[in-house]
Amino acid sequence: MRIIPGNTFWQKLSVFVATGFGIGLVSPIAPGTAGSLPGVLLALWVTQQHLPLQILVCVGATFLAIPICDTAEAVLGKKDDGRICADEWMLFPICTIGLPLMRHLWLIPLCFVVARVCDIIKPPPARALQELHGGTGIVIDDFFASLYALAINHACYWGFLTFLHPPA
């Protein structure tokens, strides 16, 4: 890991948080996926809140992820370094807004896989937006991919409920 001169507490903290509390630094395969796992815990908490608070937390986490990723990118010295996964884990709760994760535990792996697929595929405009500079570019593509994942997750959830309990 290349550290820029003047390695401050903020820089160390940003790299620690941006790498999924170090998971992205030690995972030899798919560091973004492994580093996304803390997002599951965050989503479990977020989905227990009232809907307006879920949305507020997700918006706040998105804006907080930008300077964290920006600093980590500067410290690690590589544009959108694969070890940076705060964009994945901090934005994962967006994919679960309004879903009862604790009541239907099968939603957790579904939401996780859908979020990862959307992040990898990067439907428009996500792929183009990742070219933006710094933390904004790192986070914005995941924000849009998370919105796609949210729609797919809700479609799966409501489709499954309709299958189990068809309207009369």
Secondary structure, DSSP 8 states (H G I E B T S, - for coil): ----SS--HHHHHHHHHHTTTTHHHH-SS-HHHHHTTHHHHHHHHHTTS-HHHHHHHHHHHHHHHHHHHHHHHHHHTSTT-TT--HHHHHHGGGGGTT--TTT-TTHHHHHHHHHHHHHHH-TTTHHHHTTSSHHHHHHHHHHHHHHHHHHHHHHHHHHHHHHHS---
